[in-house]
Amino acid sequence: MSTLFTRIIDGELPARFVWSDDRAVGFLSINPLGPGHTLVVPREEVDHWVDAEPDLLAHLTSVARTVGRAVREVWQPPRVGLMVAGFEVPHLHVHVFPAWDMRAFDFANAAPSVEAAEQEEIAEKLRAALRAAGHAEHVPD
């Protein structure tokens, strides 16, 4: 049975993608910790990060770093958070989000929802920053 994230990757469920390559995708969280909160997800279904192959983890970290730099460029937070929690969906995913303080790391502070128009505006800002940084080949339209 496919995970929720596999269904998103396969286009069965909607998402606002900001990154796509042959091994991973990045899409906005529907319950963001801040603007630009992106989930970096491998196409391969791996439940726990310690079970992923080292080269896959390295790739996810590289994509997360690239997305994190775009988050920093657009929103200019003092830090960009990186977290692997894994309780929400049994499919490895890396959270990348702007962090103005330690409260940004608490999912109790996540937005319960975001208006569609606002999410699309956020996604387009992030896509534009990724394109400007030279990653256009991995930025979906």
C-alpha positions in Angstrom: 0.0 0.0 0.0 1.4 3.4 -1.0 2.1 6.0 1.6 0.4 9.4 1.6 3.7 10.9 0.3 3.9 8.3 -2.6 0.4 9.3 -3.6 1.4 13.0 -3.6 4.6 12.2 -5.6 2.5 10.1 -8.1 0.1 13.0 -8.5 -2.9 11.3 -6.9 -3.1 14.0 -4.2 -2.3 17.7 -4.7 0.8 19.4 -3.4 2.8 22.6 -4.1 6.1 21.2 -5.4 9.2 23.4 -5.3 11.8 20.6 -6.2 11.8 17.5 -8.3 14.6 15.2 -9.4 15.0 11.5 -10.0 15.5 10.6 -6.3 13.6 13.2 -4.3 10.9 15.9 -4.3 10.2 18.9 -2.2 6.8 20.3 -1.5 5.3 22.7 0.9 3.9 21.4 4.2 0.1 21.9 4.7 0.8 22.6 8.4 3.8 24.8 8.2 6.1 25.9 11.0 6.7 29.0 8.9 6.6 30.4 5.4 8.4 28.1 3.0 8.3 25.0 5.2 9.2 22.3 2.8 9.2 18.6 3.1 12.1 16.9 1.2 10.9 13.4 0.5 12.6 10.5 -1.3 10.7 8.9 -4.2 11.6 5.6 -2.7 9.4 4.5 0.2 11.7 4.3 3.3 9.9 4.5 6.7 12.8 5.4 9.1 15.7 7.5 8.2 18.2 5.0 9.7 17.0 2.5 7.2 17.8 4.7 4.2 21.0 4.0 2.2 23.8 6.5 3.0 23.8 7.9 -0.6 20.0 8.6 -0.4 20.5 10.4 2.9 23.3 12.4 1.4 21.1 13.3 -1.5 18.2 14.4 0.7 20.6 16.5 2.8 21.9 18.1 -0.3 18.4 19.0 -1.5 17.5 20.2 2.0 20.5 22.4 2.0 19.6 23.9 -1.4 16.0 24.5 -0.3 17.2 25.9 3.0 19.4 28.4 1.3 16.4 29.5 -0.8 14.3 29.8 2.4 17.0 31.9 4.0 17.2 34.1 0.9 13.5 34.8 0.7 12.5 35.1 4.4 15.8 36.0 6.0 15.3 34.2 9.3 18.2 34.0 11.7 18.3 30.2 11.2 16.8 27.6 8.9 15.6 24.6 10.8 16.2 21.0 9.7 14.3 18.1 11.3 13.5 14.5 10.8 10.6 13.6 12.9 8.7 10.8 11.1 5.7 10.3 13.2 3.2 11.9 10.9 3.7 9.8 7.8 5.6 6.5 7.6 7.7 7.7 4.7 11.1 9.4 5.4 10.9 13.2 5.1 13.1 16.1 6.0 11.5 19.3 7.3 13.2 22.5 6.1 11.7 25.7 7.6 12.6 29.3 8.7 13.4 29.6 12.4 13.3 32.9 14.3 13.6 31.1 17.7 13.3 27.7 19.3 9.5 27.8 19.1 9.8 27.2 15.4 10.8 23.6 16.2 7.6 22.8 18.1 4.9 21.3 15.9 2.3 22.5 18.4 3.1 26.0 16.8 2.4 24.8 13.2 -0.3 26.5 11.3 -3.5 24.4 11.2 -3.9 25.4 7.6 -2.9 28.1 5.1 -5.1 29.7 2.4 -4.5 28.2 -1.1 -3.6 31.6 -2.6 -1.0 32.3 0.2 0.5 28.8 -0.2 0.9 29.3 -4.0 2.5 32.7 -3.4 4.9 31.2 -1.0 5.7 28.3 -3.3 6.4 30.7 -6.2 8.7 32.8 -4.1 10.7 29.7 -3.2 10.7 28.4 -6.8 11.9 31.8 -8.0 14.8 31.7 -5.5 15.7 28.2 -6.5 15.7 29.1 -10.2 17.8 32.3 -9.4 20.3 30.1 -7.6 20.8 28.0 -10.7 18.5 25.0 -10.0 15.9 25.6 -12.7 16.1 22.1 -14.0 14.8 20.8 -10.7 12.1 23.4 -10.1 8.6 22.4 -11.4 6.4 25.0 -13.0 
